């Protein structure tokens, strides 16, 4: 539990310090309004390694924000499809917003 508190403080500090971050928003009509900030000031996103790390962070944030779960866990096909559409839309928008060739290449491969 203590580690989680420390991680929260560190993440908050990164955002407050103004390090680069991308904000991802779920579709308000389906999942409520909100954003998830993904900090990447610690990465060189012009390298494939840095872009891969950022992309993994973005995937995790989009999945959380869009409540993306396997169909069996989601309880309905409708919810699963809406979550998946939200996930894809927000991930693509975040990649476009950052405008990194390496990140775009990774996104297009997936």
DSSP file (Angstrom, degrees, kcal/mol; ACC not computed):
  #  RESIDUE AA STRUCTURE BP1 BP2  ACC     N-H-->O    O-->H-N    N-H-->O    O-->H-N    TCO  KAPPA ALPHA  PHI   PSI    X-CA   Y-CA   Z-CA
    1    1 A X     >        0   0    0      0, 0.0     4,-1.7     0, 0.0     5,-0.1   0.000 360.0 360.0 360.0 -40.0    0.0    0.0    0.0
    2    2 A X  H  >  +     0   0    0      1,-0.2     4,-2.0     2,-0.2     5,-0.2   0.891 360.0  54.3 -62.0 -40.2    2.9    2.4    0.8
    3    3 A X  H  > S+     0   0    0      1,-0.2     4,-2.6     2,-0.2    -1,-0.2   0.883 104.7  54.0 -60.9 -39.2    4.4    1.8   -2.6
    4    4 A X  H  > S+     0   0    0      1,-0.2     4,-2.2     2,-0.2    -1,-0.2   0.909 108.0  50.0 -63.2 -41.3    1.2    2.8   -4.3
    5    5 A X  H  X S+     0   0    0     -4,-1.7     4,-2.1     2,-0.2    -1,-0.2   0.895 111.0  49.1 -63.1 -40.3    1.1    6.1   -2.3
    6    6 A X  H  X S+     0   0    0     -4,-2.0     4,-2.6     2,-0.2    -2,-0.2   0.918 110.4  50.4 -65.8 -43.4    4.7    6.8   -3.3
    7    7 A X  H  X S+     0   0    0     -4,-2.6     4,-2.9     1,-0.2     5,-0.2   0.890 109.4  51.8 -62.0 -39.0    3.9    6.1   -7.0
    8    8 A X  H  X S+     0   0    0     -4,-2.2     4,-2.7     2,-0.2    -1,-0.2   0.920 110.7  47.5 -63.1 -44.0    0.9    8.4   -6.9
    9    9 A X  H  X S+     0   0    0     -4,-2.1     4,-2.4     2,-0.2    -2,-0.2   0.909 112.9  49.2 -63.9 -42.2    3.0   11.2   -5.4
   10   10 A X  H  X S+     0   0    0     -4,-2.6     4,-2.4     2,-0.2    -2,-0.2   0.942 112.7  46.5 -63.6 -47.3    5.7   10.7   -8.0
   11   11 A X  H  X S+     0   0    0     -4,-2.9     4,-2.1     1,-0.2    -2,-0.2   0.921 112.8  49.8 -60.9 -44.0    3.2   10.7  -10.9
   12   12 A X  H  X S+     0   0    0     -4,-2.7     4,-2.6     1,-0.2    -1,-0.2   0.896 110.1  51.9 -61.0 -39.1    1.5   13.8   -9.5
   13   13 A X  H  X S+     0   0    0     -4,-2.4     4,-2.6     2,-0.2    -2,-0.2   0.907 107.1  52.3 -64.6 -41.5    4.9   15.4   -9.2
   14   14 A X  H  <>S+     0   0    0     -4,-2.4     5,-1.8     1,-0.2     4,-0.4   0.920 112.3  45.3 -60.3 -43.5    5.7   14.6  -12.8
   15   15 A X  H ><5S+     0   0    0     -4,-2.1     3,-1.2     1,-0.2    -2,-0.2   0.920 113.6  49.2 -66.7 -43.3    2.5   16.2  -14.0
   16   16 A X  H 3<5S+     0   0    0     -4,-2.6    -2,-0.2     1,-0.3    -1,-0.2   0.865 104.6  59.3 -64.8 -36.1    3.0   19.3  -11.8
   17   17 A X  T 3<5S-     0   0    0     -4,-2.6    -1,-0.3    -5,-0.2    -2,-0.2   0.584 114.9-117.4 -71.2  -7.7    6.5   19.8  -13.0
   18   18 A X  T < 5 +     0   0    0     -3,-1.2    -3,-0.2    -4,-0.4    -2,-0.1   0.681  54.7 161.5  83.1  17.5    5.2   20.1  -16.5
   19   19 A X      < -     0   0    0     -5,-1.8    -1,-0.2     1,-0.1    22,-0.1  -0.381  55.2 -78.3 -66.2 152.7    6.9   17.1  -18.0
   20   20 A X        +     0   0    0     20,-0.1    20,-2.5    19,-0.1    21,-0.7  -0.172  61.8 165.7 -54.3 141.0    5.2   16.0  -21.2
   21   21 A X  E     -A   39   0A   0     18,-0.3     2,-0.4    19,-0.2    18,-0.2  -0.982  28.5-137.6-150.6 158.0    2.0   14.0  -20.8
   22   22 A X  E     -A   38   0A   0     16,-1.9    16,-2.6    -2,-0.3     2,-0.5  -0.954  15.7-143.5-118.2 140.1   -0.8   13.0  -23.0
   23   23 A X  E     -A   37   0A   0     -2,-0.4     2,-0.4    14,-0.2    14,-0.2  -0.893  12.9-166.6-106.8 130.0   -4.4   13.1  -21.9
   24   24 A X  E     -A   36   0A   0     12,-2.2    12,-2.2    -2,-0.5     2,-0.4  -0.951   3.6-163.7-116.4 133.5   -6.8   10.4  -23.0
   25   25 A X  E     -A   35   0A   0     -2,-0.4    10,-0.2    10,-0.2     2,-0.1  -0.957  13.5-134.4-120.6 133.2  -10.5   10.8  -22.6
   26   26 A X        -     0   0    0      8,-0.6     2,-0.5    -2,-0.4     8,-0.3  -0.377  46.1 -82.1 -73.5 161.3  -13.2    8.1  -22.7
   27   27 A X    >>  -     0   0    0      1,-0.2     4,-2.4     6,-0.1     3,-1.5  -0.550  40.6-147.1 -65.9 115.2  -16.3    8.7  -24.7
   28   28 A X  H 3> S+     0   0    0     -2,-0.5     4,-1.3     1,-0.3    -1,-0.2   0.810  92.0  60.9 -58.1 -33.7  -18.5   10.7  -22.3
   29   29 A X  H 34 S+     0   0    0      1,-0.2    -1,-0.3     2,-0.1     4,-0.1   0.768 118.5  26.9 -67.4 -23.2  -21.8    9.3  -23.6
   30   30 A X  H <4 S+     0   0    0     -3,-1.5    -2,-0.2     2,-0.1    -1,-0.2   0.791 134.9  19.9-107.5 -36.1  -20.7    5.8  -22.6
   31   31 A X  H  < S-     0   0    0     -4,-2.4    -3,-0.2     1,-0.2    -2,-0.1   0.261 103.9-100.8-126.8  12.2  -18.3    5.9  -19.7
   32   32 A X     <  -     0   0    0     -4,-1.3    -1,-0.2    -5,-0.3    -6,-0.2   0.102  51.2 -63.4  82.9 157.8  -18.6    9.3  -18.1
   33   33 A X  S    S+     0   0    0     -5,-0.1     2,-0.3    -8,-0.1    -6,-0.1  -0.456  76.1 108.3 -78.4 151.5  -16.4   12.3  -18.5
   34   34 A X        -     0   0    0     -8,-0.3    -8,-0.6    -2,-0.1     2,-0.3  -0.830  45.6-129.9 159.5 165.1  -12.8   12.2  -17.5
   35   35 A X  E     -A   25   0A   0     -2,-0.3     2,-0.5   -10,-0.2   -10,-0.2  -0.953   6.0-149.2-136.3 156.4   -9.2   12.1  -18.6
   36   36 A X  E     -A   24   0A   0    -12,-2.2   -12,-2.2    -2,-0.3     2,-0.4  -0.993  17.4-145.5-125.9 122.7   -6.3   10.0  -17.8
   37   37 A X  E     -A   23   0A   0     -2,-0.5     2,-0.6   -14,-0.2   -14,-0.2  -0.744   8.4-163.1 -91.1 133.8   -2.9   11.6  -18.0
   38   38 A X  E     -A   22   0A   0    -16,-2.6   -16,-1.9    -2,-0.4     2,-0.2  -0.946  12.6-147.8-117.5 108.4    0.0    9.5  -19.2
   39   39 A X  E     +A   21   0A   0     -2,-0.6   -18,-0.3   -18,-0.2   -19,-0.1  -0.503  27.4 163.7 -76.8 142.0    3.4   11.0  -18.4
   40   40 A X    >   +     0   0    0    -20,-2.5     3,-1.8    -2,-0.2     5,-0.2   0.145  37.4 115.6-143.7  21.4    6.3   10.4  -20.7
   41   41 A X  T 3  S+     0   0    0    -21,-0.7   -20,-0.1     1,-0.3   -21,-0.1   0.701  76.7  59.9 -65.0 -18.8    8.8   13.0  -19.8
   42   42 A X  T 3  S+     0   0    0    -22,-0.2     2,-0.3   -23,-0.0    -1,-0.3   0.423  98.1  76.4 -87.6   0.7   11.2   10.2  -18.8
   43   43 A X  S <  S-     0   0    0     -3,-1.8     2,-0.9     7,-0.0    -3,-0.1  -0.831  72.3-137.3-116.3 149.3   11.2    8.7  -22.3
   44   44 A X    >   -     0   0    0     -2,-0.3     3,-1.8     1,-0.1     6,-0.5  -0.859  24.2-173.4 -97.1  95.7   12.8    9.5  -25.6
   45   45 A X  T 3  S+     0   0    0     -2,-0.9    58,-0.4     1,-0.3    57,-0.2   0.473  74.0  73.8 -76.3   0.4    9.8    8.9  -27.8
   46   46 A X  T 3  S+     0   0    0     56,-0.1     2,-0.3    55,-0.1    -1,-0.3   0.533  88.9  72.8 -86.6  -6.9   11.8    9.3  -30.9
   47   47 A X  S <> S-     0   0    0     -3,-1.8     4,-2.5     1,-0.1     5,-0.2  -0.758  89.1-123.7-100.9 154.4   13.4    5.9  -30.3
   48   48 A X  H  > S+     0   0    0     -2,-0.3     4,-2.6     1,-0.2     5,-0.2   0.887 111.8  53.2 -63.4 -38.3   11.5    2.7  -30.8
   49   49 A X  H  > S+     0   0    0      2,-0.2     4,-2.0     1,-0.2    -1,-0.2   0.933 112.3  43.4 -63.9 -45.6   12.2    1.6  -27.2
   50   50 A X  H  > S+     0   0    0     -6,-0.5     4,-2.3     1,-0.2    -5,-0.2   0.898 114.7  49.8 -66.2 -40.5   10.8    4.9  -25.8
   51   51 A X  H  X S+     0   0    0     -4,-2.5     4,-2.7    -7,-0.4    -2,-0.2   0.885 109.5  51.9 -66.4 -38.7    7.8    4.8  -28.1
   52   52 A X  H  X S+     0   0    0     -4,-2.6     4,-2.2     2,-0.2    -1,-0.2   0.909 110.2  48.8 -63.5 -41.9    7.0    1.2  -27.2
   53   53 A X  H  X S+     0   0    0     -4,-2.0     4,-1.9     2,-0.2    -2,-0.2   0.931 113.5  46.3 -64.1 -45.4    7.1    2.0  -23.5
   54   54 A X  H  X S+     0   0    0     -4,-2.3     4,-2.6     1,-0.2    -2,-0.2   0.914 110.6  53.2 -62.6 -42.5    4.8    5.0  -24.0
   55   55 A X  H  X S+     0   0    0     -4,-2.7     4,-2.7     1,-0.2    -1,-0.2   0.901 107.4  51.4 -61.9 -40.3    2.5    3.0  -26.2
   56   56 A X  H  X S+     0   0    0     -4,-2.2     4,-2.1     2,-0.2    -1,-0.2   0.902 110.7  48.8 -62.6 -40.5    2.2    0.4  -23.5
   57   57 A X  H  X S+     0   0    0     -4,-1.9     4,-2.3     2,-0.2    -2,-0.2   0.906 112.1  49.0 -64.0 -41.6    1.3    3.1  -21.0
   58   58 A X  H  X S+     0   0    0     -4,-2.6     4,-2.8     2,-0.2     5,-0.2   0.893 109.0  52.1 -66.9 -40.0   -1.3    4.5  -23.4
   59   59 A X  H  X S+     0   0    0     -4,-2.7     4,-2.5     2,-0.2    -1,-0.2   0.922 110.7  48.4 -60.6 -43.7   -2.8    1.1  -24.0
   60   60 A X  H  X S+     0   0    0     -4,-2.1     4,-2.1     2,-0.2    -2,-0.2   0.917 113.3  46.8 -63.7 -43.9   -3.2    0.6  -20.3
   61   61 A X  H  X S+     0   0    0     -4,-2.3     4,-2.9     2,-0.2     5,-0.2   0.910 113.2  48.5 -65.7 -42.6   -4.7    4.0  -19.7
   62   62 A X  H  X S+     0   0    0     -4,-2.8     4,-2.0     2,-0.2     6,-0.2   0.901 110.9  50.8 -65.5 -40.2   -7.2    3.6  -22.6
   63   63 A X  H  <>S+     0   0    0     -4,-2.5     5,-2.7    -5,-0.2     4,-0.3   0.907 114.4  44.3 -63.0 -41.3   -8.2    0.2  -21.4
   64   64 A X  H ><5S+     0   0    0     -4,-2.1     3,-1.1     3,-0.2    -2,-0.2   0.943 114.6  47.6 -68.3 -47.8   -8.9    1.6  -17.9
   65   65 A X  H 3<5S+     0   0    0     -4,-2.9    -2,-0.2     1,-0.3    -1,-0.2   0.802 117.9  41.7 -65.4 -29.9  -10.7    4.7  -19.1
   66   66 A X  T 3<5S-     0   0    0     -4,-2.0    -1,-0.3    -5,-0.2    -2,-0.2   0.333 107.4-122.6-100.2   6.3  -12.9    2.7  -21.5
   67   67 A X  T < 5 -     0   0    0     -3,-1.1     2,-0.7    -4,-0.3    -3,-0.2   0.908  42.3-176.4  53.3  46.1  -13.5   -0.2  -19.1
   68   68 A X      < +     0   0    0     -5,-2.7     2,-0.3    -6,-0.2    -1,-0.2  -0.660  13.4 153.0 -80.6 116.2  -12.1   -2.6  -21.7
   69   69 A X        -     0   0    0     -2,-0.7     5,-0.1    -3,-0.2    15,-0.1  -0.928  52.0 -79.2-135.3 159.0  -12.4   -6.1  -20.4
   70   70 A X    >>  -     0   0    0     -2,-0.3     4,-2.2     1,-0.1     3,-0.7  -0.225  49.4-107.2 -55.9 152.9  -12.7   -9.5  -22.1
   71   71 A X  H 3> S+     0   0    0      1,-0.3     4,-1.3     2,-0.2     5,-0.2   0.878 119.3  54.8 -51.2 -44.7  -16.2  -10.2  -23.4
   72   72 A X  H 34 S+     0   0    0      1,-0.2    -1,-0.3     2,-0.2     3,-0.1   0.870 113.2  42.2 -60.9 -37.5  -16.8  -12.8  -20.7
   73   73 A X  H <4 S+     0   0    0     -3,-0.7    -1,-0.2     1,-0.2    -2,-0.2   0.804 106.1  62.4 -78.4 -29.9  -16.0  -10.3  -17.9
   74   74 A X  H  < S-     0   0    0     -4,-2.2    -2,-0.2     1,-0.1    -1,-0.2   0.777  95.4-138.3 -72.3 -25.3  -17.9   -7.4  -19.5
   75   75 A X  S  < S+     0   0    0     -4,-1.3     2,-0.3    -5,-0.2    -1,-0.1   0.187  71.9  45.4  92.3 -19.0  -21.2   -9.2  -19.3
   76   76 A X  S  > S-     0   0    0     -5,-0.2     4,-2.1     1,-0.1     5,-0.1  -0.992  70.4-130.7-156.6 150.1  -22.6   -8.2  -22.6
   77   77 A X  H  > S+     0   0    0     -2,-0.3     4,-2.7     2,-0.2     5,-0.2   0.874 109.8  56.9 -66.0 -37.2  -21.5   -8.0  -26.2
   78   78 A X  H  > S+     0   0    0      2,-0.2     4,-2.5     1,-0.2     5,-0.2   0.941 108.8  45.0 -60.5 -48.4  -22.8   -4.4  -26.5
   79   79 A X  H  > S+     0   0    0      1,-0.2     4,-2.7     2,-0.2     5,-0.2   0.915 113.0  51.5 -61.9 -43.2  -20.6   -3.2  -23.6
   80   80 A X  H  X S+     0   0    0     -4,-2.1     4,-2.4     1,-0.2    -2,-0.2   0.926 111.8  46.0 -60.3 -46.2  -17.6   -5.1  -25.0
   81   81 A X  H  X S+     0   0    0     -4,-2.7     4,-2.3     2,-0.2    -1,-0.2   0.893 113.8  48.4 -65.6 -40.6  -18.1   -3.5  -28.5
   82   82 A X  H  X S+     0   0    0     -4,-2.5     4,-2.4    -5,-0.2    -2,-0.2   0.909 113.0  48.2 -65.8 -41.6  -18.6    0.0  -27.0
   83   83 A X  H  X S+     0   0    0     -4,-2.7     4,-2.6    -5,-0.2    -2,-0.2   0.915 111.8  49.5 -64.0 -43.4  -15.5   -0.4  -24.8
   84   84 A X  H  X S+     0   0    0     -4,-2.4     4,-2.5    -5,-0.2    -2,-0.2   0.899 111.5  48.6 -64.4 -41.3  -13.4   -1.6  -27.7
   85   85 A X  H  X S+     0   0    0     -4,-2.3     4,-2.5     2,-0.2    -1,-0.2   0.914 112.3  48.9 -64.5 -42.8  -14.5    1.3  -29.9
   86   86 A X  H  X S+     0   0    0     -4,-2.4     4,-2.6     2,-0.2     5,-0.3   0.926 111.4  50.4 -60.1 -46.5  -13.8    3.8  -27.1
   87   87 A X  H  X S+     0   0    0     -4,-2.6     4,-2.3     1,-0.2     5,-0.2   0.936 112.9  44.6 -58.2 -51.3  -10.4    2.2  -26.6
   88   88 A X  H  X S+     0   0    0     -4,-2.5     4,-2.3     1,-0.2     5,-0.2   0.909 114.2  49.7 -62.8 -43.3   -9.4    2.3  -30.3
   89   89 A X  H  X S+     0   0    0     -4,-2.5     4,-2.2    -5,-0.2    -2,-0.2   0.928 114.7  42.7 -63.1 -47.0  -10.7    5.9  -30.8
   90   90 A X  H  X S+     0   0    0     -4,-2.6     4,-2.1     2,-0.2    -1,-0.2   0.864 113.5  51.2 -71.3 -36.1   -8.9    7.3  -27.7
   91   91 A X  H  X S+     0   0    0     -4,-2.3     4,-2.2    -5,-0.3    -1,-0.2   0.932 112.2  46.9 -66.0 -44.7   -5.6    5.4  -28.4
   92   92 A X  H  X S+     0   0    0     -4,-2.3     4,-2.3    -5,-0.2    -2,-0.2   0.901 112.0  50.9 -62.9 -41.3   -5.6    6.7  -32.0
   93   93 A X  H  X S+     0   0    0     -4,-2.2     4,-2.3    -5,-0.2    -1,-0.2   0.894 110.3  49.3 -64.7 -39.7   -6.3   10.2  -30.9
   94   94 A X  H  X S+     0   0    0     -4,-2.1     4,-2.0     2,-0.2    -2,-0.2   0.910 110.6  49.9 -67.0 -41.7   -3.5   10.2  -28.4
   95   95 A X  H  X>S+     0   0    0     -4,-2.2     4,-1.9     1,-0.2     5,-0.5   0.925 112.6  47.9 -61.3 -44.3   -1.0    8.9  -30.9
   96   96 A X  H  <5S+     0   0    0     -4,-2.3    -2,-0.2     1,-0.2    -1,-0.2   0.903 109.3  53.7 -63.4 -41.1   -2.1   11.6  -33.4
   97   97 A X  H  <5S+     0   0    0     -4,-2.3    -1,-0.2     1,-0.2    -2,-0.2   0.875 109.4  47.4 -62.5 -38.8   -1.8   14.3  -30.7
   98   98 A X  H  <5S-     0   0    0     -4,-2.0    -1,-0.2    -5,-0.1    -2,-0.2   0.857  90.1-158.6 -74.3 -34.6    1.8   13.3  -29.8
   99   99 A X  T  <5 +     0   0    0     -4,-1.9     2,-0.5     1,-0.2    -3,-0.1   0.927  29.9 154.1  58.5  51.9    2.8   13.2  -33.5
  100  100 A X     >< -     0   0    0     -5,-0.5     4,-2.7     1,-0.1     5,-0.2  -0.948  42.4-145.3-110.8 130.1    5.9   11.0  -33.1
  101  101 A X  H  > S+     0   0    0     -2,-0.5     4,-2.3     1,-0.2     5,-0.1   0.908 101.8  48.7 -59.9 -42.8    7.0    8.9  -36.1
  102  102 A X  H  > S+     0   0    0    -57,-0.2     4,-2.0     2,-0.2    -1,-0.2   0.913 113.2  46.8 -64.7 -43.0    8.1    6.0  -33.9
  103  103 A X  H  > S+     0   0    0    -58,-0.4     4,-2.4     1,-0.2    -2,-0.2   0.907 112.3  50.1 -66.4 -41.5    4.9    6.0  -31.9
  104  104 A X  H  X S+     0   0    0     -4,-2.7     4,-2.5     2,-0.2    -1,-0.2   0.893 108.8  52.9 -62.7 -40.4    2.8    6.2  -35.1
  105  105 A X  H  X S+     0   0    0     -4,-2.3     4,-1.5    -5,-0.2    -2,-0.2   0.923 110.4  47.1 -61.9 -44.9    4.7    3.3  -36.6
  106  106 A X  H  X S+     0   0    0     -4,-2.0     4,-1.7     1,-0.2    -2,-0.2   0.919 112.3  50.2 -62.5 -44.6    4.0    1.2  -33.5
  107  107 A X  H  < S+     0   0    0     -4,-2.4    -2,-0.2     1,-0.2    -1,-0.2   0.901 109.8  50.4 -61.9 -42.0    0.4    2.1  -33.5
  108  108 A X  H  < S+     0   0    0     -4,-2.5    -1,-0.2     1,-0.2    -2,-0.2   0.796 107.6  53.8 -69.5 -28.1    0.0    1.2  -37.2
  109  109 A X  H  <        0   0    0     -4,-1.5    -1,-0.2     1,-0.2    -2,-0.2   0.869 360.0 360.0 -71.3 -37.5    1.7   -2.2  -36.7
  110  110 A X     <        0   0    0     -4,-1.7    -1,-0.2    -5,-0.1    -2,-0.2   0.473 360.0 360.0 -79.3 360.0   -0.8   -3.1  -33.9
